Structure formats: structure tokens, C-alpha cells
Amino acid sequence: MILSKLQIKNYRSIKNTGEFPIKNIFALVGENNSGKSNIIKSIESFVGAGASGVTKDDFNDPNEKIIIKGTFTNLSKSEVKRWKSYLVKEQLILEKQIWLEIDNKTSKEKVKSEFHGYKAEPKEWFLSIPKIDEKYSKPKWIDIVNENSLPEYFIKDGKCNKTIYKSSLEKYLEENDVEFDEPDISTTQALGLQSNVVAFLPSVYLLEAITDYSDEIDRRSSNTTFRRLMGDLSDRILKNDPKYKEIELSINKIKSLFNKIEDDSDSTRLESLGTIEEKIKELLKKLMPSVKGVSLSIIIDEIKDMFSRGVSISIDDGVETDVLDKGHGLQRCIVFTLLQTLIMNERNQLFESSETEKQSTIILAIEEPELYIHPQLCKLFFDVMKDFSETDQVLYATHSPLFIDAFDYDKISIVKKESIEIGTKIKTCSANAFDDLDERKIFKGLTKFNPSINEMFFAKKVLVVEGPQDQIAVTTILQNEEMIINRIEELDWSIVVVGGKNSIPFFQRVLNSFDIPYAVLHDLDITDEMNSDDKETNEKTNQKIKDLSNGNPIHTFPIKLEVSLGLNKHLNDQYYAHKFFQNSDNITEEVKTIILNVFK
């Protein structure tokens, strides 16, 4: 089961995202405070039971409902069977509504929630309570059971009523392959999903961006990602160990030594504790005669709690010390590794298992995977995330071009918040971005992407140029005009060098698809002396760049940058280009005017 579509309304910075697609691995790219983390956390709230930690502060408008709608696809055989009555064209569409309500007893505001969706009824009338009620005003339930040869468990103590029939029907529908009507998709309805059904939705493991990871690892912290992971590891993995029962028996023995065990005639409790209780009761009755007894209870942690609070990890990286004494990068790697271990266990990759059916899908949600780690390790992190996505799902928010793979352009989204009134919006690649290109041309275009060019996904505005000489010219002129000190980014622009005019249209398609504002600066490359074939080729390319502009400005040098500079040779050497532009006398008014017009 994979979350393939999502829509979020009224959650934190989000007014309404509109419905957008999600892939097995999905990058959220955007500025700080644009709402990337809110999108990730909304998914955690969506798949969880109840209000899932949502508070009044999470409502963009407290007077409106939070609505999170998700579409799940790629269901396994058992999932199809479990969710069959809720499926629309083999898709599970669920909507979680969360709202604030005044509690009648306490008069306090409470967060309430319910799942909505599309539910179908079985085709056979006797397998549908509404259809039975419609057929008979006063159904004779035991006759319906007998006439339709339903299993014996529909009858208890020789009787059957609506309550017995309804509970037995739930079991029957789960065990048998039953045909259903088409769900009514004209409106959603409250489903009243049982917690054991919701438990089969994907599990979300969130690795948050934390400024001090020592707090995560610290043994004194009890509710951090690390501590919860340690608890999960003990609960899910250690139970498979043959010696686990010995630990349980030992803990129960300790409990019986310290505490009273109900219905235990052969008590092993320490007598001294009983003596202390009696003495306290005796002294207390003198002050409070109504006191009838006193009981001491010693709290003994369960195994899961022991692991979530009491595990210490030391790392030998040349010097063996507690992980708290290591750097933030290593500390974050520890948490990431625990996630990986837990996921391996969920996939039955850690220990041999007789399980043939895959466990419920895991959504690994990561905020800023690049945090605290150097570029080489970033690449390894990204590889591990891709491995996760082969069988499960990875959603992550990043500021690093190292975590963007342009070959998977459909797995990238740009998150923006232009104003509080508009709220957070998300843009994914247009489905028809490359419709008229064959696979070879698409592949050739994507091979030009690298971490430097990937920066365009993070830019407010992009200037597309042919070569590094153009980048040097633009930067130098802006410096000379004192519009920047060092970099074009000071003006909220980024330069993308695409490696030739013929590559510009492909990059325009990508920029258009993600609604990234841009300008293009290129050579027209047409002279009177040029032969007709070359002229026609350049005219076609120039026209294609115009046609793909999508309202973004196109700036051109009449022939070439070099011609506008009064040169009769190409600036094909970057060192020579740097030396040339260092002398401001070499820069002509024509070149200066064309470049400055880009930034007007």
C-alpha cells in the first residue's frame, strides 16, 4: 500500500494544497518557513488513530475543520481483501476530518476526528444490514441465517438477533471473498473505522530536523525519536528471541517480590514490605480513623520502557566513548541506523521468518537529511533512502541539491508560501512536460543535471545562460555596477549554465513545469554571411526558445557575446574570460545594457 495522492486543508500554514501526486520517494524543496515540515507532519496525523496529537494551534482557522485526504494504491492481496468494501477502482480513498468541539461535561475545547470515505455494500442482500432492513420491517434473523446457509457462528445459544448477526457478518466478510456494489462516490460518509483496521494503514517514522541531537540520544529524554525507536526495537525484535521469556519471568518474579499479586495464595512478597504497610496504617489511623488500609506498590518498568529509557550506546571510532560525546553527525547517523534496523525487521530481513505476507507499509519521513553530515555521507544517505523506497515510501524535506535526482523529476516538488493569506502551496512536475520528446532526448537532457544545476529547484528566480563565459560576464557587470558584492544570489537569482543554446529548451520545460520564474540570455548566432542551412537551424532554435518562454523574458545578444564585446574569437577558456572581464574597459556598452536589462 502506497500513499499516491494527498490533499491537505486548514493545517498549520496550509489553507488548501489541492490534490497532488506522491511517489515512493518524494522530495519537498522550498525555502525555510514555506511549510515543508507541515506537509510531512500532516501525513503523520492522517494515518494515526484519533486526533493523532493535533492541538488547537495546528488549525489554520480554528472555526474550520482540518481535512486530510489520501489515496492509497498498490494494495497487496490481503489489503485488497481487508479494504474491499472501501475501494474505488482498486484505490483506497480516505479523508480524515479533525475539528474542535466543546465538551458538554467539562465545557473545555477538545479535538475530535473521524475518517470519511466511500463504502460499498455487498451485492447479496442477506450480507448487508441496510439491505435487510430495507427488505423486512421486522427481520427474522435466525430464518435469514438458515435460508441462506450461513455458518453456525451466526447462531448463539440457539438464537440470533441483529447484534449477533451484525458481529457475525463482520467475521464472514473478512473470511470470504464477497462481491460488492460500486461505492457511492457522490459524497463521502463517516466510516467509523475500527482501530484494528486503521492499524493496517502505513506506519510513519518521522526523523525531525533537530538542532541538538544529543537531546535525542540522552538517557534522560524519554519521548524522543531515538527512545521510541529503542522501545519499538525491543518490542518487535526481542520478542522473537528464545530467551525473551526468561526475561519476562525474571521481571514477573521481581514484581511478585515487591508487590501484592491478586489471587496469589502463595505470595512471595517480601514480608518487610507488609510490616511497613501495617506500621504506616497504624500511625495514619491515629490521625485519620477512616483509613482502613495502606498498600505500597513498587513501579517496575516493562521491557519496552526499559529500552526506551535505559539504553546507553558507546561508539568506537578510534576512541570508544558514549555517543553523547560524539559529534552531531554521528548522533544523527545512530538514529537513522535505528530506523533502518527497524524497517529491516518490518520487512523480515533481520531475522528469518515464516511470514509470507509483507508487513504494513512504512513511510519514512525525514526533515533535512543533509543536517550535520558532510557531502560524501549525503550521497550514502540518499542511496539508503532510495533502497527504502523500493518496498516502502520515503518523504523528505531538503535544502540540498545533493538530495535531488533530476532523472526522477516526477519525484520532486516545490513548496512555496507567497503570503499568509494564500498559505502553503505545492507544485509537482507537469505530467506533459516532455510529451513531444522521445526517450533519447529526455535522457540526453537529464544527463546535464548535476548538483550545481539542481540549485535551480531551490531558486526564487533563475537566469539560464549558454556557457560559463556568460556567467562570468553577468557576475562581473553586476559587481562593477555595485548591484552585488560577490554573487548573483544576493539579488535572489541563481544562474544555470546549460552547456549550449540547444540545451536551453529542455531546461525551459523543466522550469515551466515547476512554475519557477526565469529569464533566458542567449546568442542569436545569425549573420549575413551564414549559409542557409545554419541560418535555418539557428532560427528554429531561437523560435523554440521564444515559444517555450511561458511569459518569462528572453534576452539575446544580436549575434554572439564575443561579437558584442568586439572580439573576433570565442571566449572558450574560463581563465581567459576571467582575465578579460577583470578589465572593465573591455566591457562594451552594448553588453552592459543587455545584461542589466535582465535585472530591471
N, C-alpha and C positions, 0 to 999 in steps of 0.2 A: 504494500500500500504506500503510494507516494502522494504527497501534497502537491498537486499540479496547478491549482489556481487559488488565488486569495483575494479577498476584498475586506478592507478594514474601515469602519466608520466610528467617529467620535472617540477615538482612543488617543489620549495624550495630545501630541501635536497634530494628530491626523483628523481632518474633517471627513474626507472620503477619498480613498485612494483610487476608487474604481477597481474593476477586476483586472488582475494582471497574472501572467503565467509564471510558474516557478519550475525549475529543473532540479535534477538530482544534486547538482552542485550549483549554487546560486550566489553571486556576488552582489552586495549592496554598496554602491560607490556614491560618495557625496561629501559635502562639507560638514564640519562639526555643527551640531545642533540642527541638522536637517531632518532628523527623525529616523535614522537607520536603526538605532537600538530599539526604538518604539515598535518598528515593524517586527523585529526579532522577538521582542518580549510579548507582542500580541499573539504570536503563534503559541508561545508557552501558555498563555491564558486560554487560548482557543481549545487546545486538546486536553486541558486539565479538567478535573471534576469540580463542580460548584463554581464559585466566583474566582477560583484559582489565584488568590492573592490580590485581586483588583480592589482598589480602595476609591474613595470619593475623588481623590486627587488625580486619578487616572482618567476621569471623564473630561473630555474637551468641553462639553456642555453638560453640566450635571442634570439638566432637565430633559435630556435626550438619552436614549439607550446607546450603549456600546454594541455594535453589531459586527461580528467577525464571521465571514462566510468562506468556507474552504471546499474545494473539490478534490476528491481523492481518486486516483486511478491506479492501474497495475495491481489490482487486488489478487491475492492468492486464492486458490480453490476454497480453502477453509474460510477466508474472509468473504468471498462471494456468498458462501452458504450462510454465514453469520449475518450478513447485511442485506440479504437478498430482497427483502421487502422494502428496503430503503433505496435501492439502486435505480438510477435513471440512465439507460443506455450504458450499463456496466460502470457507471460512475456513482460514487457516494458523495452527495452534496449535503453538507451540514452547515447550519447557521447557528451561532451561539449569540444569544441576546443577554446583555447584562444591564441591570438598571438599579437605581436607588429607590428604596421603599421605606416608609416609616413603620416601625414595628408597633403593633397595637398595644402590646403589653408594656414595653419599656419606653415607647414614644421616641426611640432613638432610630437614626437612619441606618439601614442595613443594605448591603449589596446582595442582590438576588440575581439568579441566572437560570436559563433553560435553553435546551437545544431545540432548534426547529429544523424541519427538513421535509422531504417528500416521502410519504409512506403508502405502500400499496397493500391491498387486501388479497388474501388467497382467492383463486378462481372458484374453488369449490365452496359452496355456501356454508356447509357444515364446519368448515375450518376458519370461519370469520364470525366473530361475535356480532359485529354490526349487521352482517347479512342474516344471521339467525334471528336477531331482534326485529329485523325488517320482515322476515318471513312469518314469524309467530309472535302474537301478542303475549302469550304465556308459554314459552317453550317447555316441553317435557324433556329435560336434559338426558335422562337415562335412556329414553326412547331414541334420541338422536345418536347416542353412543352405540346402541345395539343395531339400529337400522343401517348405520354406515360402517359397521365392523371396526370401530376404533379400539385401540389397545385397552387392556384391563385396567391400567392405572387411571383411566378416566372415571372409574367407579371405586369409591372408598366406603367400606362397611355396607356394601350393597346399595349405596345411594350416590346420586350425582346432582349437584346444583350448579348455579352459574359460577360461583367462586372456584369450585373443584374443576369444572370444565375449562375455565379460563387458564388456570395454572397448568393443567394437563396439556392444554393446547400449545402453550409456550414450549413445553418439552417436545411435543410432537413435531412442531415446525422446525425446531433445532435439529432433530434427529433424522428427518425425512426430506427428500427432495420434492418440494411442493412448487407448483406453478402459481405465479402471482399475476394480478391485473397490472396494467401500466399505472405507475404512480401519477397522481394528480399534480401537475407542475404549474397549475394556475396560481397556487398560493402555497406558502409554507405553513406547516402546522406544528404545534408543540408536540414533541415526540415522547417526552417523559422517559428518556433513555435510562436504563438501569446502569448503575456504576460498573457492573461486571461487563457490560457491553462497551461502555466508554473506555474501559481499561484496555481494549484492543485497538484503540487509536494509537498513532505513533507516540513514542516517548521522546520528550525534549530534554536534551542535556545542554545547558547553557554555560559557556565559558565566557564570563564577563571581562570587560576591559577594566583592570584594577590597577590603581597607581602604586599600591604597595602589596605585593604578593606574599610578603611574609605574614600578613594578617590571614591569608587563606590557609597557610600551612600551620600556623601557630596552634599548638595543642589546646590553648585556652579558648580558641574560637570553636564553637560547636555547630554552627549552621552555615558554614561556607561551602563552596563547591567541592573543595578538597575533602572536607569532613563528610559531606553527604556521599561523595564517591567512595570513600573508605567504608562507610556504612553499607552502601549498595554492594560493594565487592564482597564484604563478609557475608551479607545476607544471601547473595546469589551464587557465590563461588564456594565458600567454605562449607555450605550445607551439603555439597557433593562429596566432601572428604569423609572417608570411612570413620575417622577419629572424631568427627564433629559431635557424635552422640556422647562421647566420653566427656567433652567439654560441657555439654548440656547437663549431663548427670552430675558433674562436679559442681556446677553453678547451683543446681537444684539442691544439692547436699548442703552447700554453704547457706542457701536461703533457709533450709529447714533447721540449721543450727542457730540461726539468728531470729527467725520469725515463726509465729504460730501458723500452722498449716491446718486449714479447715478439714474436718472429717479425718483427722490423723490421730488415731487412738494410740499409736506407738510413736509418740513425739520424741524427736531427738534434739529439741531446742535446749540451749544452754540454760541450766537451772538458775544461774546467777541473774539472768535477764528477768526471769519470773520473780525472783526475790526483789529486784529493783522496782519492778512494776508494783508489787504489793506495798512496798515501803512508800512509794510516791502516792499511791491511792490512800494509804493510811493517813499520811500527813495532809493530803489535799482534802479529805473528808472532814477534817477538823475545821478547815476554812470554808468548804463548800459541802455541806451534808448531803446534797442531792447527788453527788458523784457516786456512781456505782462501780466503776472500773476504769483502769488505765491500761493501754496497750502500747508497747514500743514496737516500731517497725523499722528495720534497717533496710535502706534502699540499696538493692544490688542491681547493677546495670545489666541489661540484656547484652548478648554478644554483639549485636549490631551497634548498640550505643557505645560499647567498649571501643569498637573500631572507629566510630565517628568522633570519639573524644580522646582516645588514649593511645593512638599510634604515633610513634616517633620514627622519623626516617633520617638515616645518615647516609651521605654520599661520599664515595671515594673517587675523587677526580684528580688524584695525585696527593691530596691531603684529605683524610677522612674526617668530616665534621658534620654536625647536624645541618639539615637542609636550610634551616633558618639563617645559618651563617653564610650561605652561598648567595650568588647574585640573583637578581630578579629574573633573568633569562632562564637560569636553571630551575628556579622555583616554578616558573610558568610551564616549563617542559615537563616537570613532575606531574602537574595537574593534567596536562594534555596527554601524558602517557597513561595515567589512570583512566582517562576517558577511553583511550584506545584499548586498554586491557578489558574494560567493562564491555565495550562493544564486541570485542573478540569473543567474550564469554556469551553474549547475547546471540552471536552467530554460531555458537557451538564450535568455535575454532580454538578455544583454550584447553578444553578437555573433551575427550571422546564422549559422545552422547548418542543415545538411541533415537533422539528426536529426528524426525524426517521433515517436519514442517518448520519453516523459518519462523523465528520469533517475530513479534510485532516490530514494525519499522522504527528505527531510531532517527530522530532529527538532531543532528549535532549543530548547535548554534554558537557561533564564535564572534565575539566583538574584537576587532583589531588583532588578528592572528600575528601581525608583524611586531606587536608590542614586546619590547625588551630583547629582541633577538636580532642577530646580525644577518646581512643579506644571504649568505650561503645557507644558513639554517632556515631562512624564509623559504627557500626553494624546497628543502626537505619537508617542511611543514606542509607546503602546498601539495607535494606528492602524496603525503599521508592523507590529506583531506580528499584528494581525488580517489584514493583507494577506498575510503569510507563510502564515497558516493556510488561506487559500483553496485553495492547492495542496499545501501541506505541513503540518507539525504544529508547534505551539508549546506547550511545557510551562513553566510558570514558578511560582516561589515568591515570594510578596509579602506585605508588611505594610501596603500602601497601598490604601485604598478607591478610589483613582483608577484602579486596575487591576482593578476588579471591575465587571462589567456584569450587573446583575440580570436583564436581558432574556435573558441566556444563563445562567440559573440552573442548567441541567444541565451547564454547563462550569466549575462552581465546586466545589471540595472543601475540606473542613475536616480538618486534620491535628492529631491530639492524641496526647499521651503522658502518660496519667494516672499511670503508675508504670513503673519499670524492668521489673517482673515482667510487666505487660501488654504493654509495648512500644508502638511507634508504630501508630496505627490511622488509617484514612482514611474519611471519610463524604462521600458524594455525595448529591445531591438525590434523594429518593424518586421513583420513576417514576410513582406515582399521587398525587402531591401535589395536583394540580389536576384530578383525574378528573371531578368533578361540576360544574366551571365551564366556561362557554363561552369562546371565544377573546376576546370583547369584555371579559368580566370579568377574565380573566387579564391582558390588555393594560392595562386600567384600573388594576389593582393594581400592575403592574410600573412604570407611569409614576411612581408615588410614590417609587420608589427614586432616591437621589442619593448622592453621596459621603458625606454626613453619615449617612444611614440605612445605607449599606453598612458602616459601622463595626460593625454587629451581627454580621457574619461573623467579626470579629476578637475579639468579646467573650467573656468567661468566662460572664457572666450578663447578661441583657437585661431591662430594665423597659420594657414597652410602655405608652405613655400616649397620650391623645387629642390634646392640643394643647400648645403651648409654655407655657401658664399652669400646666399640671400639672408640667412640668419645673421651672419656677421655684419652685413650691411645694415640691417634693421636695428640690431643692437647698438652698433656704433653711432648711427644717426640719432637715436633716442638719447644716448648718453651725451652726445655733443649738444643736443637741444635741452639738456638738463631735465628731461622728462623722466628719466630713470637714473639710478646710480650704477647698478650692475646688471640687473636682469629685467626682462620684459614682464616677468611675473609681478613686478611692483605695480604694474598697471592692470592686474588681474587678467593678463593674457598669457597664453603659452604658445610657443612656436613648434610646429610639427614639420620636420623635414622629411618629405616623402620619397626623395630619390628620383626626381624627374617628372616632367609635366604629364606624361602618360599615366602616372600613378594617381594624379590628383582626383579624377572622377571616382575611383574606388573609395578613397578616404572621404569624399563628399557624401557618398552613400551611407557610410557608417555614421558620420556626423549628423546627417539628416535624420537617420533612423532613430538616434537617441536625442534628437532636438537640442544638440549642442550648438550654441551660436558660434559662427566662424566667419572669417574672411579669407579670400584666396589672393595670393600675389604670384603672378607667373609671367613668363615671357610669351609674347605673341609668336615669335620665331618666323615672321614672314617678311621677305624682302622682294624688291622688284626683280633682282637677278635670279631668284629661286626658280627651279624647274617646276612645271605644273603639278607633277605628282606630289612633290614635297609640300608645295603650297596647299594642295587639296588636303593632304594628311593633317597639316597643322591647323587648317581652318576647321576641319571636322573635330579635332580635339578641343580647340578653343570654344567651338559651339557647344560641345558636350559639357564643358565646364560651366558655361552660361546656363544651359538647360537644367543642370543639376543644382544650381545655386540655391533654390528653395527660398529666395528672398534675401539671402546673405550676399554681401558686397563682393564683387570681383574686381581686383586691381591688376593692371598689366603694365609691363614695360613695352614700349612701342615695337621694339624688335627683341633686344636682349638687355639684361642688366649691364653687360660689358659695353654694349654699343652706347647706352645712355651715359656710361662713365667716360666715353671717348676712347675706349680701348679697342685694339684690333686683335686681341687674343682672349682666350677663355680663362676665367679665374678658377682653374681646376685644382689648384693647390691651396689647401686651407691655410698653411703657413704664409704663403704669399698673399692671400686675401687679408689675413690679419695685419700684415705689414703694410699693405696698400691702404687700408681704411684707417690706420693709425694716423696718417697724414690727412687732416681734414681738407687740405687744398685739393685732394684727389676726388672729393665728393662733389659732383655737379649739382646744380640747382634742380635739374630735371629729376634726378634720382631722389634727392631730398624731398621734393614736392610729392612725388608718387608715394613714397613711404609714409610721410607724415599724414597724407590723406587717409591712410588706413585707420589712423587713430583719432580722426575727427569725430 
